[in-house]
Amino acid sequence: MSKSFTPKVVTANDLLKGDVIYQTATGWTRDLADAEILTDEAHADLRLIEGSQQIADVVGVYLMDVALDGTAPQTTHFREAFRAKGPSNYVHGKQEVA
């Protein structure tokens, strides 16, 4: 029995700034709420390939599992929540705002 496909988002790091970014239908965003939610495995694989080809802009592209809370995706693993906040060695960037 195969495991059912869970919703996913394509994520990576911005090559120049290092920030965590998420793929949208038209580009990249730093806000998970704006990310394109992928519910079909074949479409997710295609979007992963498209993201991986943007080597001048991104690094470390992969599919991230998400849970749907209404229409907004939520991280399902602590690693992803941790990545979204940025480095933990000192407060800066996104951590200053939160």
C-alpha positions, 0 to 999 in steps of 0.5 A: 500500500503506497503512502498518500501524497501530502501537500508540499511547497518548493523551498530553497535559500536565496543564493545572494542573501541566504534567506529561506524562500518559497516558490510561487506560481511566478517566482519566489517569496520569503513568506510561506503564506504566499507559496504555491501549494502542490497537491499533485505529485507529478506537478510537485516534481515538475516544480522542483525541477524548475526551481532546481534549474534556477542556479543563478538565484537559489541553492538547496532546492527541495520539497517541503511537507506542509499542512493546510490551515484553511488556505495557508500552509503551515510547516509540519516539521520543527526543522522548517519552522527553525529555518524560516526564523533564520540563524539562531546564533544572534537576533537579526533579520526576521528574528528582530521583527518577531 
